[in-house]
Amino acid sequence: MRLFTLLAATAAILPLALPAAAAPLDANTINRIADESFNHSQVMQTAAHLTDQIGGRLTNSPAMREAERWTQEQFRQWGLSNVHKEGFDFGRGWWIERASVRMTGPRPLQLRSIPIAWTPGTSGALAAPIVVAPMADEKDFADWKGKLAGRIVLVSYPAPPKDDTSAPFKRLSDADITKLDQYRQPVNDSSTEADKARYERTMFPRKLDAFLKAEGAVAWVRMSTRDNGLVHGTGYNYQVGQTPALPGVEVAAEDYRRLARLAKVGPVTLEIDSKVHFEDADTKAYNILADLPGSDPKAGVVMAGAHLDSWVAADGATDNAAGSSVIMEAARILKAIGARPKRTIRFALWSGEEQGIWGSDAYVRAHFATRPLNPDAELAALGPSFNSRTYPIRKLPDYEKLAGYFNIDNGSGRLRGIHAENNFAAVPVLKDWLSPFKSFDASTVVTQRTGGTDHVYMQSVGLPGFQFIQDPLDYDSRTHHTDVDTYDHLRAEDLRQAAVILASVLLSAANADEPLPAAPLPTQPVDTDPFHYRNPADK
């Protein structure tokens, strides 16, 4: 997931005394891991079941419930211990039974489209004329007051197409990876302006829905943010009591522009038929956990995780059945070779990542550290990203037990190394653990920090959380959150390679003499620019 730019608390990580780390695993152990992955792999079978059999796994949907059940069953069949789920408050489930959008005038035409998540259905076919009424801000409402009754409202500006300037499928060069090895100093701003601006962006869809309903509109349509027929259907009003009043659909960019052009020269009518369902029997979402027990109960825990949930335009293959399958495969491999780590290795499949990294944040708050909620109750209710810059942070008993966390969530590409996430002291240790994999082009450790996925709230409380470098393939250009995110975009060789590296790194971390170096416990930072004035034009 890269949709959210989360303002998680960051602290400059100072060099620490380097612990005495264990050497890389002995060659025999690595060879056994490689043999189990390359000659007996189950990673593609796991990925196929999550995608082809279960499909898109929207948080709290029936498909996600099935994924929660099935992944626990697999962990148990492979012999993992302490397999269980942990719940946290989330909201409504939602799923699509069927949906169709057609232009019925001036000529009949089927349009590429998808209902927007957590919007209601149409209770049968809904036909009405359109009006193109772009609205990006509450101040735009005045322009359309009294003009929307009985209409299907096209609320996006029909932005013109842009030329593609880069290849849609890419593997990283050495030069690309070298560019990642740059330290970026934290930017600290104690003002509430950034939160207020994000709050307005978060609340605007609710205000738009209320305005359209009050004006008598019957449905609304937005334009896909990508060309080439791709649609996404992402939506965020999943909280109980916040369900939109009107049906909403996303239409492919090319189809949307056609509608807008036609509306310039005459009347255009659409027919929307959207049958969707809400699930309210259980408003908790669930993380799935499984352990490979350690031989020393006092040595602590090493964790690896990926998010199991996805959007539902397709089957959530590269985002993130790929990462979930690698996590599960690493667990299977280590159990199959009879690994007996000193520390427990815990495998996590997170929920609610796509809506704001809810699952891993809930786990951190339950097990590792707490921090106050945002003092603004309205902001606090909007989730983890609005509650990640408050202090003081208070450690929980398990805080000191986490020796390291490793996350996978950047598609199906092979691993090329790891982001040290500004943790200077961890760089030599991670390089040692990756050193056997130079022939995989996977031994690079870069300083640069990454964000937008499930290691960020580990980092925000000072814990050593890391994300791997991966070849992008067509993740950003085609598959991320779209209707083509299917099994066909997974690469078996890459996922097998990733499983070997992850299993080896986890076992190295579990057997190391000392935990990975961590940051100091973050405290309220000083403003980077204490003389800054906010530009009123900035949003």
Phi, psi and omega per residue, in radians:
M1 nan 2.274 3.037
R2 -2.284 0.238 -3.055
L3 -1.197 -0.752 -3.053
F4 -1.507 2.363 2.876
T5 -1.777 1.687 -2.986
L6 -1.538 2.366 3.129
L7 -1.588 1.013 3.109
A8 -1.164 2.610 3.127
A9 -1.089 2.373 3.098
T10 -2.218 2.563 3.082
A11 -2.317 2.433 3.062
A12 -1.055 2.269 -3.077
I13 -1.682 2.001 -3.053
L14 -1.495 2.606 3.089
P15 -1.026 2.339 3.140
L16 -1.976 2.874 3.050
A17 -1.076 2.187 -3.041
L18 -1.271 2.167 3.134
P19 -1.276 2.820 3.061
A20 -1.356 1.821 -3.080
A21 -1.579 2.649 3.039
A22 -1.173 2.612 3.035
A23 -1.160 2.892 3.060
P24 -0.961 2.772 3.123
L25 -0.955 2.628 3.088
D26 -1.118 2.661 -3.017
A27 -1.023 -0.620 -3.112
N28 -1.098 -0.733 3.128
T29 -1.140 -0.779 3.116
I30 -1.073 -0.711 3.128
N31 -1.099 -0.650 3.112
R32 -1.184 -0.707 3.073
I33 -1.061 -0.815 -3.121
A34 -1.099 -0.744 3.131
D35 -1.082 -0.756 -3.129
E36 -1.122 -0.655 -3.120
S37 -1.328 -0.806 -3.016
F38 -1.415 -0.498 -3.067
N39 -1.899 -0.229 -3.103
H40 -2.368 0.461 -2.986
S41 -1.110 2.533 2.998
Q42 -2.067 0.138 -2.981
V43 -1.129 -0.654 -3.116
M44 -1.341 -0.542 3.039
Q45 -1.126 -0.720 3.090
T46 -1.096 -0.812 -3.137
A47 -1.098 -0.696 -3.136
A48 -1.140 -0.674 3.123
H49 -1.166 -0.763 3.137
L50 -1.105 -0.575 -3.054
T51 -1.699 -1.085 -3.076
D52 -1.175 -0.734 -3.067
Q53 -1.447 -0.858 -3.076
I54 -1.588 -0.782 3.095
G55 1.531 -2.842 -3.114
G56 -1.007 2.341 -2.949
R57 -2.057 1.199 3.103
L58 -1.139 2.423 -3.098
T59 -0.907 2.238 3.105
N60 1.233 0.163 3.040
S61 -1.407 2.865 3.059
P62 -0.991 -0.627 3.118
A63 -1.134 -0.703 3.109
M64 -1.165 -0.661 3.077
R65 -1.064 -0.699 3.103
E66 -1.159 -0.683 3.097
A67 -1.117 -0.676 3.091
E68 -1.080 -0.752 -3.132
R69 -1.172 -0.836 -3.024
W70 -1.182 -0.711 -3.133
T71 -1.140 -0.657 3.057
Q72 -1.103 -0.732 3.124
E73 -1.055 -0.750 3.139
Q74 -1.122 -0.805 3.110
F75 -0.985 -0.745 -3.134
R76 -1.165 -0.729 3.127
Q77 -1.069 -0.598 3.131
W78 -1.396 -0.125 3.056
G79 1.658 0.237 3.069
L80 -1.207 2.762 -3.087
S81 -1.925 2.853 3.048
N82 0.927 0.666 3.136
V83 -1.313 2.162 -3.104
H84 -2.838 3.002 3.059
K85 -2.043 2.610 3.099
E86 -2.204 2.188 -3.041
G87 -1.646 2.754 3.033
F88 -2.613 2.688 -3.107
D89 -1.159 2.286 -3.134
F90 -2.338 -1.300 -3.087
G91 2.740 -2.605 -3.004
R92 -1.420 2.598 2.902
G93 -1.566 2.856 -3.066
W94 -2.818 2.485 3.062
W95 -2.686 2.793 -3.091
I96 -1.794 2.175 2.997
E97 -1.504 -0.849 3.065
R98 -2.800 2.784 3.133
A99 -2.823 2.558 -3.141
S100 -2.672 2.439 3.008
V101 -2.247 2.180 3.133
R102 -2.213 2.460 2.876
M103 -1.458 2.228 -3.139
T104 -1.852 -0.234 3.079
G105 -2.748 2.432 0.281
P106 -1.407 -0.078 3.040
R107 -2.648 2.743 3.129
P108 -1.330 2.374 -3.124
L109 -2.786 2.199 3.039
Q110 -1.329 2.318 -3.110
L111 -1.894 2.571 3.080
R112 -1.393 2.138 -2.943
S113 -2.791 2.984 3.052
I114 -2.751 2.486 2.991
P115 -1.091 2.582 3.098
I116 -1.462 2.303 -3.018
A117 -0.924 2.381 3.090
W118 1.172 0.324 2.914
T119 -1.681 2.677 -3.095
P120 -1.287 2.866 3.070
G121 -1.413 -2.995 -3.050
T122 -1.844 -0.070 -3.095
S123 0.950 0.914 -3.081
G124 1.778 3.134 -3.112
A125 -1.177 2.325 3.127
L126 -2.060 2.040 -3.114
A127 -2.031 2.375 -3.125
A128 -2.897 2.763 3.025
P129 -1.252 2.716 3.121
I130 -1.725 2.796 2.905
V131 -2.403 2.305 3.109
V132 -1.530 1.890 -3.034
A133 -2.350 1.334 -3.104
P134 -1.057 2.248 3.139
M135 -2.431 1.977 -3.139
A136 -1.981 -0.124 -3.056
D137 -2.646 2.688 -3.110
E138 -1.027 -0.497 -3.139
K139 -1.180 -0.321 3.122
D140 -1.288 -0.281 -3.068
F141 -1.056 -0.636 -3.079
A142 -1.047 -0.552 -3.112
D143 -1.167 -0.372 -3.004
W144 -2.064 0.094 3.129
K145 -1.088 2.293 3.126
G146 1.406 0.133 -3.049
K147 -2.118 0.116 -2.950
L148 -2.048 -0.073 -3.051
A149 -1.041 2.280 3.095
G150 1.292 0.153 -3.058
R151 -1.869 2.696 2.846
I152 -1.596 2.095 -2.946
V153 -1.751 2.157 3.038
L154 -1.547 1.843 -2.912
V155 -1.626 -0.135 -3.127
S156 -1.633 2.578 2.949
Y157 -1.230 2.228 -3.109
P158 -1.319 1.299 -3.067
A159 -1.039 2.430 -3.130
P160 -1.186 2.762 3.131
P161 -1.198 2.708 3.076
K162 -2.055 2.528 3.117
D163 -1.211 2.428 3.005
D164 -1.244 2.253 -3.090
T165 -2.031 0.020 3.114
S166 -2.484 2.786 -3.126
A167 -1.138 2.426 -3.119
P168 -1.296 -0.243 -3.138
F169 -2.230 2.220 -3.000
K170 -2.527 2.473 2.893
R171 -1.967 2.547 -3.061
L172 -1.274 2.386 2.982
S173 -1.509 2.923 3.066
D174 -1.044 -0.635 3.131
A175 -1.139 -0.679 3.104
D176 -1.051 -0.757 -3.093
I177 -1.234 -0.663 3.113
T178 -1.015 -0.638 -3.135
K179 -1.120 -0.362 -3.138
L180 -1.362 -0.275 -3.052
D181 -1.520 1.157 -3.139
Q182 -2.363 2.302 3.087
Y183 -1.464 2.279 3.076
R184 -2.003 2.085 -3.123
Q185 -1.124 2.536 3.091
P186 -1.092 2.569 3.034
V187 -1.927 2.006 -3.058
N188 -1.920 2.271 3.137
D189 -2.460 1.949 -3.075
S190 -1.462 -0.061 -3.132
S191 -1.215 2.813 3.131
T192 -1.659 0.089 -3.052
E193 -1.129 -0.696 -3.133
A194 -1.112 -0.759 3.092
D195 -1.081 -0.694 -3.135
K196 -1.122 -0.738 3.133
A197 -1.117 -0.746 3.111
R198 -1.176 -0.613 3.084
Y199 -1.064 -0.762 3.133
E200 -1.112 -0.710 3.111
R201 -1.141 -0.676 -3.136
T202 -1.191 -0.677 -3.073
M203 -1.435 -0.319 -3.037
F204 -1.009 -0.767 3.112
P205 -0.983 -0.631 3.109
R206 -1.183 -0.734 3.128
K207 -1.166 -0.668 3.106
L208 -1.110 -0.799 3.121
D209 -1.042 -0.767 -3.141
A210 -1.126 -0.692 3.126
F211 -1.144 -0.805 -3.138
L212 -1.084 -0.723 3.106
K213 -1.085 -0.800 -3.130
A214 -1.111 -0.527 -3.126
E215 -1.489 -0.069 3.094
G216 1.516 0.232 3.036
A217 -1.145 2.720 -3.071
V218 -1.866 -0.343 3.114
A219 -2.963 2.963 3.090
W220 -2.433 2.734 -3.072
V221 -2.313 2.382 3.002
R222 -2.074 2.819 -3.122
M223 -1.621 2.414 3.064
S224 -1.045 2.539 3.131
T225 -1.424 -0.102 3.098
R226 -2.109 2.652 3.009
D227 -1.504 -2.950 3.070
N228 1.183 0.538 3.023
G229 1.332 0.115 -3.092
L230 -1.396 2.470 3.032
V231 -2.316 2.807 -3.006
H232 -2.166 -0.960 3.129
G233 1.374 0.317 -3.131
T234 -1.252 2.444 3.116
G235 -2.716 2.749 -2.909
Y236 -2.302 0.204 3.138
N237 -1.648 1.157 -3.062
Y238 -1.659 -0.169 -3.086
Q239 -1.206 2.556 3.059
V240 -1.050 2.279 -3.136
G241 1.540 -0.035 -3.121
Q242 -2.033 0.269 -3.113
T243 -1.152 2.298 3.117
P244 -1.042 2.729 3.136
A245 -1.480 -0.570 -3.016
L246 -1.875 2.572 3.003
P247 -1.101 2.470 3.069
G248 -2.279 2.451 3.104
V249 -2.344 2.681 3.008
E250 -1.890 2.354 -3.117
V251 -2.043 2.473 3.127
A252 -0.918 2.546 -3.021
A253 -0.998 -0.743 -3.117
E254 -1.148 -0.687 3.108
D255 -1.201 -0.664 3.136
Y256 -1.116 -0.785 3.134
R257 -1.093 -0.650 3.102
R258 -1.079 -0.780 3.104
L259 -1.032 -0.755 -3.120
A260 -1.138 -0.689 3.112
R261 -1.125 -0.792 -3.124
L262 -1.101 -0.629 -3.135
A263 -1.145 -0.354 3.090
K264 -1.266 -0.389 -3.032
V265 -2.024 -0.088 3.132
G266 3.029 3.103 -3.127
P267 -1.198 2.526 3.100
V268 -2.284 2.345 3.101
T269 -2.117 2.555 3.117
L270 -2.151 2.711 2.977
E271 -2.176 2.129 3.106
I272 -1.988 2.216 3.067
D273 -2.235 1.792 -3.033
S274 -2.200 2.016 3.073
K275 -1.931 1.851 -3.127
V276 -2.175 2.891 -3.088
H277 -2.358 2.515 3.036
F278 -1.818 2.535 3.132
E279 -2.105 2.063 -3.063
D280 -2.189 0.134 -3.107
A281 -1.124 -0.550 -3.141
D282 -2.523 1.962 -3.117
T283 -1.574 0.069 3.021
K284 -1.491 2.492 2.943
A285 -1.752 2.836 -2.998
Y286 -2.348 2.271 2.911
N287 -1.493 2.560 3.109
I288 -1.899 2.246 -3.093
L289 -2.181 2.521 3.061
A290 -2.620 2.551 -3.041
D291 -2.085 2.521 2.768
L292 -1.830 1.841 -2.943
P293 -1.109 2.518 3.064
G294 -1.539 2.785 -3.125
S295 -1.399 -0.330 -3.125
D296 -2.080 1.798 -3.094
P297 -1.044 -0.363 -3.113
K298 -1.591 -0.060 -3.019
A299 -1.419 -0.296 3.114
G300 1.779 -2.831 -2.985
V301 -2.372 2.464 2.919
V302 -1.946 2.416 -3.080
M303 -2.162 2.645 2.954
A304 -2.365 2.471 -3.082
G305 -2.619 2.802 3.038
A306 -2.693 2.739 3.140
H307 -1.562 2.347 -3.103
L308 -1.507 -0.479 -3.111
D309 -1.295 2.839 3.116
S310 -2.677 3.070 2.890
W311 -1.481 3.077 -2.934
V312 -2.158 0.274 3.030
A313 -1.096 -0.545 3.037
A314 -2.418 -2.402 -2.978
D315 -1.878 0.168 3.099
G316 1.032 0.788 -3.060
A317 -1.354 -1.063 -3.127
T318 -1.356 -0.351 3.138
D319 -2.323 1.473 0.125
N320 -2.536 0.775 2.991
A321 -1.063 -0.519 3.116
A322 -1.047 -0.947 -3.135
G323 -1.115 -0.742 3.134
S324 -1.076 -0.690 -3.134
S325 -1.177 -0.644 3.096
V326 -1.176 -0.716 3.077
I327 -1.031 -0.829 -3.122
M328 -1.155 -0.670 3.141
E329 -1.164 -0.686 3.083
A330 -1.066 -0.702 3.085
A331 -1.082 -0.785 -3.132
R332 -1.097 -0.773 -3.115
I333 -1.056 -0.871 -3.076
L334 -1.104 -0.654 3.080
K335 -1.202 -0.704 -3.084
A336 -1.144 -0.588 -3.132
I337 -1.529 0.030 3.108
G338 1.292 0.520 -3.134
A339 -1.067 2.406 3.106
R340 -2.205 1.414 -3.082
P341 -1.229 2.723 3.051
K342 -1.220 -0.831 3.079
R343 -1.608 2.646 2.994
T344 -1.146 2.400 3.011
I345 -1.828 2.093 -3.091
R346 -1.913 2.282 -3.130
F347 -1.863 2.275 -3.056
A348 -2.173 2.334 2.977
L349 -2.031 1.923 -2.979
W350 -1.521 2.682 3.044
S351 -2.006 2.812 3.034
G352 1.193 0.279 3.129
E353 -1.154 -0.722 -3.054
E354 -1.164 -0.360 -3.140
Q355 -1.701 0.136 3.095
G356 2.298 0.460 3.062
I357 1.064 0.770 -3.095
W358 -1.190 -0.769 -2.953
G359 -1.163 -0.881 -3.133
S360 -1.198 -0.575 3.049
D361 -1.090 -0.753 3.121
A362 -1.079 -0.668 3.137
Y363 -1.166 -0.762 3.101
V364 -1.021 -0.810 -3.099
R365 -1.190 -0.502 -3.141
A366 -1.416 -0.513 -2.970
H367 -2.084 -0.545 -2.940
F368 -1.948 -0.875 -3.052
A369 -2.818 2.592 3.057
T370 -2.019 2.731 2.998
R371 -2.526 2.718 -3.100
P372 -1.089 2.682 2.986
L373 -1.269 2.802 3.071
N374 -0.945 2.319 -3.127
P375 -1.116 -0.340 3.036
D376 -1.496 1.950 -3.030
A377 -1.061 -0.629 3.123
E378 -1.118 -0.727 3.105
L379 -1.203 -0.731 -3.117
A380 -1.015 -0.610 -3.095
A381 -1.242 -0.239 -3.058
L382 -1.519 -0.044 2.958
G383 1.983 -3.017 -2.950
P384 -0.964 -0.716 -3.029
S385 -1.178 -0.357 3.086
F386 -1.600 -0.001 -3.098
N387 -2.179 0.444 -3.016
S388 -1.931 0.147 3.137
R389 -2.211 0.549 -3.129
T390 -1.919 2.670 -3.077
Y391 -2.453 2.714 0.147
P392 -1.493 2.722 2.986
I393 -1.541 2.293 -3.123
R394 -2.040 2.178 3.136
K395 -1.218 2.487 2.972
L396 -1.753 2.922 -3.044
P397 -0.970 -0.557 -3.100
D398 -1.430 -0.068 -3.054
Y399 -0.967 -0.882 -3.062
E400 -1.273 -0.185 -3.098
K401 -1.449 -0.327 -3.094
L402 -1.396 1.971 -3.109
A403 -1.572 -0.152 3.123
G404 2.819 2.582 3.101
Y405 -2.289 2.370 -3.109
F406 -2.195 2.242 -3.021
N407 -2.059 2.529 3.048
I408 -2.245 2.076 -3.135
D409 -2.902 0.955 3.052
N410 -2.421 0.701 3.040
G411 1.654 -2.786 -3.019
S412 -1.731 0.028 -3.056
G413 -1.205 2.675 3.114
R414 -1.096 2.684 3.088
L415 -1.325 2.379 3.141
R416 -2.006 -0.063 -3.095
G417 2.660 -2.689 -3.071
I418 -2.552 2.544 3.009
H419 -1.439 2.164 3.084
A420 -1.344 -0.158 3.020
E421 1.024 0.781 3.118
N422 1.171 0.189 -3.132
N423 -1.623 1.552 -3.053
F424 -0.987 -0.763 -3.031
A425 -1.176 -0.410 -3.124
A426 -1.413 -0.277 -3.016
V427 -1.017 -0.904 -3.118
P428 -1.088 -0.627 -3.135
V429 -1.146 -0.837 -3.129
L430 -1.111 -0.644 3.093
K431 -1.089 -0.697 3.097
D432 -1.057 -0.789 -3.082
W433 -1.196 -0.504 3.140
L434 -1.590 -0.141 -3.022
S435 -1.011 -0.538 3.112
P436 -1.204 -0.181 -2.964
F437 -1.880 0.462 3.105
K438 -1.084 -0.624 3.132
S439 -1.176 -0.310 3.037
F440 -1.506 -0.033 -2.965
D441 0.993 0.723 -3.011
A442 -2.279 0.437 -3.010
S443 -1.888 0.174 -3.062
T444 -1.498 2.378 3.000
V445 -2.024 2.154 -3.134
V446 -2.012 2.656 -3.067
T447 -1.309 -0.583 -2.902
Q448 -0.948 2.430 3.110
R449 -1.447 2.553 3.042
T450 -2.083 2.887 -3.108
G451 -2.531 -3.018 3.006
G452 1.364 0.233 3.089
T453 -2.665 -2.919 -2.734
D454 -1.338 -0.002 3.037
H455 -1.580 -0.163 -2.955
V456 -1.196 -0.589 -3.126
Y457 -1.444 -0.288 2.881
M458 -1.133 -0.882 -3.120
Q459 -1.084 -0.654 -3.021
S460 -1.132 -0.317 3.071
V461 -1.911 0.242 3.039
G462 1.591 0.105 -3.130
L463 -1.451 2.661 -3.112
P464 -1.397 1.617 3.130
G465 -2.007 2.408 -3.000
F466 -2.368 2.636 3.080
Q467 -2.129 2.440 -3.140
F468 -1.372 2.678 2.934
I469 -1.438 2.331 3.113
Q470 -2.318 2.568 2.958
D471 -1.037 2.319 -3.069
P472 -1.272 -0.461 -3.034
L473 0.883 -2.197 3.128
D474 -1.942 0.465 -3.073
Y475 -1.085 -0.970 -3.103
D476 -1.301 -0.548 -3.040
S477 -1.427 -0.539 -3.005
R478 -2.304 -0.858 -2.826
T479 -1.609 -0.425 -2.984
H480 -1.053 1.867 3.095
H481 1.249 0.225 -2.989
T482 -1.852 3.088 -3.130
D483 -1.362 0.076 3.020
V484 -1.977 0.254 3.137
D485 -1.418 1.304 -3.059
T486 -2.097 3.034 -3.110
Y487 -0.917 -0.587 -3.093
D488 -1.010 -0.383 -3.109
H489 -1.632 0.085 3.032
L490 -1.522 2.582 -3.134
R491 -2.084 1.939 -3.024
A492 -1.044 -0.764 -3.129
E493 -1.065 -0.689 -3.129
D494 -1.169 -0.741 -3.108
L495 -1.224 -0.619 3.060
R496 -1.130 -0.741 3.101
Q497 -1.065 -0.763 -3.133
A498 -1.068 -0.690 -3.124
A499 -1.133 -0.672 3.103
V500 -1.083 -0.833 -3.083
I501 -1.167 -0.790 -3.132
L502 -1.073 -0.829 -3.135
A503 -1.044 -0.701 -3.114
S504 -1.206 -0.770 3.136
V505 -1.114 -0.741 3.128
L506 -1.068 -0.739 -3.130
L507 -1.213 -0.629 3.054
S508 -1.078 -0.797 -3.140
A509 -1.141 -0.639 -3.109
A510 -1.236 -0.461 -3.097
N511 -1.814 -0.014 -3.112
A512 -1.102 2.644 3.135
D513 -1.099 -0.615 -3.107
E514 -2.274 2.721 3.014
P515 -1.092 2.819 3.016
L516 -1.055 2.530 3.087
P517 -1.020 2.463 3.128
A518 -2.024 2.901 3.046
A519 -1.351 2.820 2.920
P520 -1.049 2.632 3.078
L521 -1.029 2.109 -3.073
P522 -1.085 2.457 3.026
T523 -2.171 2.995 -3.101
Q524 -0.958 2.036 -3.105
P525 -1.377 2.744 3.039
V526 -1.449 2.524 3.127
D527 -0.989 2.342 3.079
T528 -1.085 -0.733 3.117
D529 -2.169 1.647 -3.077
P530 -1.250 -0.119 -3.090
F531 -1.912 0.314 -3.070
H532 -1.284 2.423 2.951
Y533 -1.949 2.373 3.099
R534 -1.359 2.307 3.039
N535 -1.355 2.095 -3.121
P536 -1.013 -0.380 -3.138
A537 -1.359 -0.286 -3.134
D538 -1.311 2.424 3.077
K539 -2.050 nan nan
